[in-house]
Amino acid sequence: MDGWDPTTGGACDVQNGGPCIIQFGAGTLNVTSMVLFSQGISFFIQSLLLPTIGSLADYGSHGPKILLWITLISCAAQIGFLGFSDQGWTWWIALIVGIVVYVTYGASLVFYAAIFPRLSLNDPKVRTARREGMPPAEYSALESITRNHYSTISTTWSNIGFLLISIILIGVFQGLANLWGTDANSLPNFSLSIASAVCGGFWLICAIPWFFLEKKRPGVPLPSNQNYMTQGWISTVKAFKECKRLPQTFWYLLGYFVLADAVNTTGQVVSAIQNQLVTFSGSLLTFFGLVQAIASIIGCLVFLYVQKYFNLKTKTMLQVSNVFTLLIPIWGCIGLGTQSIGFHDVREMWVYQVWFGIFTAPFYAYTQTVMSELIPQGKENMFFALFGIANKVSSFIGPTIIAAIINATNNQWSGFPICVFLQILPICIIWRVDMKKAALDIKMYEEEERQKKLAESLDGDSSGYKEEVHEPVERKFDNEKTEELY
């Protein structure tokens, strides 16, 4: 990249954490700020895109098709990095392509996350419990642990994929080093473009089986007086209107809104510092990824084992992950006052990969699981869309603010104090969420919706489609045919 150190006028001294700026329009911009701004733009686009296309997943049978196209676009954009050379002037084009990758990748995650509640509700053990009329308290506990299982195992498998691609990339970088007669840590920047293409191909190959083997469960028909482009926004507004009826759910969404911003922003700041410490060495960054993948697999499985062994609540496990994750920006704050520790040394980055993997990787699984426990049956898509929007909207606020701070101070560590505050606040908010009260609210909500639908049916109202509402859990299913949900 065409960057320089404003204090010397020469090349950027990334080894010692010196400032590095680039020409941006008529002015200049700190490189780390530019990266954070691009991340913020990506999340902002996602926050606008997801409500628009979300209804395509909720209604009819369009979901798999949309997910397929999102996957193809993202993979193509990753492979497209082969078109960029080491010429600095092309950085802004690569930035745009990178935003396309981030937007499509983030959109795909939301589509996959909405599948977890359906999988858990149709798990053989859960279906048997419904059919046999298991007591509500026992059923809720079974459904909760089943959701934890699916979410955590899914996160574990994603980290196994992370591990595999890291091993593949290590082989790729070593092969390129042999081909170009250089050390793996001294490869030109174009090697990163090759790595991006390999990642795109890996994702495409791994995604193909899902699109052939996925069990199709079409959504409900689109209301006759609505269209796909606006229905998602209408559902989002409807979800917000349920605030008074489901207060615990919305307290959690508020906490998650801030928490997702804090965790994502902290990770981006550390990543920017890390990239400069290793001078963007693709080989070393891949080894970092390898260590983090292994630690993430261990972390997810250990958290799941501890939860099952001690019969701990999902919210408890999430808060444990949150507290340990909070120590990351606290450590970064130390770097404001010293050049010795606080993410100033490559050795600290090795520790960070392990710490993040063991304690932060489970965060992604447990946030989804807690959310799923706070949603009435039949409303999963509507509330998970709101969950995804909260993630995306919050995740462009933090990077944008911290990017401005870093650009003003030319100090990459100046963003950590904000990250500390942003992580402490949601820990307090989530602590006040009463899961027992939430369960009662959900039960009352489901009964009210059932009575409302029954009244509409008795009135003979057939003027338009009414959103499907499932009956409370206590209902005993009469036969296998009606047992499968969605």
MOMOQUI-V900709 format. One line per field, one symbol per residue. ss: DSSP state (@ for helix, = for strand, . for the rest). A space follows every 50 residues. Layout:
ss: ???
This chain:
ss: ..==.........@@@....====..====@@@@@@@@@@@@@@@@@@@@ @@@@@@@@=...@@@@@@@@@@@@@@@@@@@@@....@@@@@@@@@@@@@ @@@@@@@@@@@@@@@@@@@@@..@@@@@@@@....@@@@@@@@@@@@@@@ @@@@@@@@@@@@@@@@@@@@@@@@@@@@@@...@@@...@@@@@@@@@@@ @@@@@@@@@@@@@......=.......@@@@@@@@@@@@@@@@@..@@@@ @@@@@@@@@@@@@@@@@@@@@@@@@@@....@@@@@@@@@@@@@@@@@@@ @@@@@@@@@@...@@@@@@@@@@@@@@@@@@@@@...........@@@@@ @@@@@@@@@@@@@@@@@@@@@@@......@@@@@@@@@@@@@@@@@@@@@ @@@@@@@@@..@@@@@@@@@@@@@@@@@@@@...@@@@@@@@@@@@@@@@ @@@@@@@@.....................@@@....
